[in-house]
């Protein structure tokens, strides 16, 4: 049985799993599906075609599944898909997708969104990502596994943040940030590897040494970027970490954030 506070407003279209708890004055309307053991805090607002998985926790005043902040949006049937075990703190805002962007905003599993953070339309957030307070994503952004977006930072449309990358607080990201790196600055520049984060996630000294070598070759020197990538690919084609960096660079459309 689900537990719904008498002051909450829950649309008849809403589908609730087992043991869902909905707090006072929460409003849930539209084609919303909420998975087992999810907790919806007081005054939270969930709308639209929104699917929320199991064991999520949505704190008071969070707004989930609202219309995209895009002047081209004219009420198309777009959606928001959220996985399991995510935390959305107070005043977090997550928008649905747009027709032009594929129609979906997608959030994976085990992510932590601190207060006032924002995910715009058509973004894809993978797994184990942390958004610090007031971290802001524009539309069409991809954030890979285990990335951290620092407080008061902002990421430009269509950028990608690689796995295990960290964006320092008060950073403006205008280009793609490669995996395993640390970016900082009013206009983001690479300032090294995310060494502390890699150690916390169990990367060995040997793995980190190799990543430092690759970082130095790619980002610390003035090099022929394409040629250096080809050389590294030939030398380390069987190394998963190095190939993640190379493949990330190959797929870049906005360009790569580089060392300052």
Residue, then its C-alpha position, 0 to 999 in steps of 0.5 A: x500500500x502507498x501512503x498519500x497525505x490527505x492534502x496531496x493532490x494525485x491525478x487519477x492517471x498517476x501510477x504508483x508502485x508499492x510503498x510509495x510515500x507522498x508528503x503534504x501538499x505535493x502535486x502529481x499530475x499527468x501520465x506519471x509512473x512512480x516506482x516502489x519505495x519512492x518518497x515524495x516530499x512535501x510541496x514537491x511537484x511532478x508532472x507530464x509524461x514522467x517515469x520514476x523508478x524505485x527507491x528514489x527520494x524527492x525532497x520538498x519543493x523539487x519540480x520534476x518533469x516540468x515543461x522544457x525552458x525552450x521557446x520552440x516547445x509547443x506542448x509536444x508529447x515528450x518525456x522524462x525517464x528516471x532510474x533507481x536510487x536517485x536523490x533530488x534535494x530541495x528546489x531541484x528542477x528537472x525538465x522533460x525533453x523536446x521534440x527536436x532533441x529526441x523527446x527525452x530527458x534521461x537520468x540513470x541510477x544512484x545519482x545525487x542532485x543537491x539543492x537548486x541544481x537544474x537539468x534542462x531538456x534532452x540531457x542524459x545523466x548516466x549513473x553515480x553522478x553528483x551535482x553540487x548546489x546550484x549546478x546547472x545544465x543547459x539542454x542536450x548535455x551528456x554527463x557520464x558515470x561518476x562525474x561531479x558537477x561543482x556548485x554554482x557551475x554551468x554547462x553549455x548546451x550540447x557539451x559532454x562531461x566524461x566519466x570520473x571528470x570533475x567540474x570545480x565550483x563556479x566554473x563555466x563549461x563551454x566545451x567537452x570535458x574529457x574523462x578522468x580530468x579536472x576542469x576549473x575557471x570562469x571559462x573552463x580549462x583543464x587543470x590536471x587529472x581528477x586524482x583525488x576522485x580516481x583514488x577514491x574510486x580505487x584506481x591503482x597508482x599504475x593506472x593513474x600514472x598512465x593517465x597522467x602520461x596520456x594527459x601530459x601528451x594530449x593537453x600539456x603540450x602544443x601538439x598535433x591533436x589528431x596525430x597524437x590521438x592516433x599514436x596513443x590509439x596504436x600504442x594503447x589500443x588494448x587499454x580501456x582507460x586510454x581508449x575512453x579518452x581517445x574515443x571521447x575526443x573522436x566524438x566531440x562536436x563542440x571541441x575539447x576543453x584543454x589545459x590552461 
